[in-house]
């Protein structure tokens, strides 16, 4: 995402539908067919790209798990993945 800050608005249609403005879609990396997630905190709503949001949540949940099983670097994790794939072949 970008550090660009701006304000944009959109009209809510009769069925509750809103068109996400193009510049907002661009910043969020949203294309036709993509999904968005609405994160509601109090009276604030944040719209995020669902794929990116899911990945960020997963990364948060997995934080520290590699160290718990003895991996101390990303290189060690990558090496384990590579060797595991070789064993499967």
C-alpha positions as CSV (number, residue, x, y, z in Angstrom):
1,X,0.0,0.0,0.0
2,X,1.0,3.6,-0.4
3,X,1.5,6.3,2.2
4,X,-0.8,8.7,0.2
5,X,-3.6,10.1,2.3
6,X,-6.8,11.3,0.7
7,X,-10.5,11.5,1.2
8,X,-13.1,10.2,-1.2
9,X,-16.8,9.5,-0.9
10,X,-19.4,7.4,-2.7
11,X,-23.2,7.3,-2.8
12,X,-25.0,4.4,-1.1
13,X,-27.5,2.9,-3.5
14,X,-31.0,1.5,-2.6
15,X,-29.6,-2.0,-1.9
16,X,-26.7,-0.8,0.2
17,X,-24.3,-1.0,-2.7
18,X,-21.3,1.3,-3.0
19,X,-18.9,1.7,-5.9
20,X,-15.4,1.8,-4.5
21,X,-13.7,4.8,-6.3
22,X,-10.9,3.9,-8.7
23,X,-8.2,5.6,-6.8
24,X,-9.1,3.7,-3.6
25,X,-9.2,0.4,-5.6
26,X,-5.7,1.2,-6.9
27,X,-4.3,1.9,-3.5
28,X,-5.8,-1.3,-2.1
29,X,-4.8,-3.4,-5.1
30,X,-8.4,-4.4,-5.7
31,X,-9.4,-5.7,-9.2
32,X,-12.6,-7.0,-10.7
33,X,-13.7,-10.1,-8.9
34,X,-11.6,-9.5,-5.8
35,X,-13.1,-9.6,-2.3
36,X,-12.9,-6.8,0.3
37,X,-13.2,-7.1,4.0
38,X,-14.9,-4.4,6.2
39,X,-13.2,-4.1,9.6
40,X,-15.6,-2.3,12.0
41,X,-14.0,-0.7,15.2
42,X,-16.5,1.4,17.1
43,X,-17.8,4.0,14.6
44,X,-14.9,3.5,12.1
45,X,-15.0,1.2,9.1
46,X,-11.8,0.2,7.3
47,X,-12.1,-1.4,3.8
48,X,-9.2,-3.8,3.1
49,X,-8.3,-6.2,0.3
50,X,-9.5,-9.6,1.8
51,X,-6.5,-11.6,0.5
52,X,-4.0,-9.2,2.1
53,X,-6.0,-9.0,5.3
54,X,-6.2,-12.8,5.6
55,X,-2.4,-13.1,5.0
56,X,-1.7,-10.4,7.7
57,X,-3.9,-12.1,10.2
58,X,-2.3,-15.5,9.5
59,X,1.2,-14.0,9.9
60,X,0.1,-12.5,13.2
61,X,-1.2,-15.8,14.4
62,X,2.0,-17.7,13.3
63,X,4.4,-15.1,14.8
64,X,6.9,-16.9,17.1
65,X,5.8,-20.4,16.1
66,X,9.1,-21.1,14.1
67,X,11.2,-20.3,17.2
68,X,9.1,-22.6,19.3
69,X,10.1,-25.6,17.2
70,X,13.8,-24.5,16.9
71,X,14.0,-22.4,13.8
72,X,16.0,-19.3,14.4
73,X,16.0,-17.6,10.9
74,X,14.0,-17.4,7.7
75,X,16.9,-19.3,6.0
76,X,16.4,-22.3,8.3
77,X,12.6,-22.3,7.6
78,X,13.3,-22.1,3.8
79,X,15.8,-24.9,4.0
80,X,13.4,-27.1,5.9
81,X,10.6,-26.4,3.3
82,X,13.0,-27.3,0.5
83,X,14.1,-30.5,2.1
84,X,10.5,-31.5,2.9
85,X,9.6,-31.0,-0.8
86,X,12.5,-33.1,-1.9
87,X,11.3,-35.9,0.4
88,X,7.8,-35.8,-1.1
89,X,9.1,-36.1,-4.7
